[in-house]
């Protein structure tokens, strides 16, 4: 809901969000009826190697934690 209101150029989200699951939130975003909202680029991050699961859920990119600033910027530019 917040993404639809704010319309960010990029969402950076952790897979584990405490009580919420980042992959579920990503799937909800991709299913949004507004195509512009649904296509918002989402970079997922996790301390676990979940790149394949994130890609299957519709992530635009994945960064494994811990990461350095250079690798984060490189992934965003891709």
HELIX and SHEET records of a PDB file:
HELIX    1   1 UNK A    2  UNK A    6  1                                   5    
HELIX    2   2 UNK A   22  UNK A   30  1                                   9    
HELIX    3   3 UNK A   35  UNK A   38  1                                   4    
HELIX    4   4 UNK A   51  UNK A   57  1                                   7    
HELIX    5   5 UNK A   69  UNK A   77  1                                   9    
SHEET    1   A 3 UNK A  11  UNK A  14  0                                        
SHEET    2   A 3 UNK A  42  UNK A  46  1                                        
SHEET    3   A 3 UNK A  61  UNK A  64  1                                        
SHEET    1   B 2 UNK A  16  UNK A  17  0                                        
SHEET    2   B 2 UNK A  20  UNK A  21 -1                                        
END                                                                             
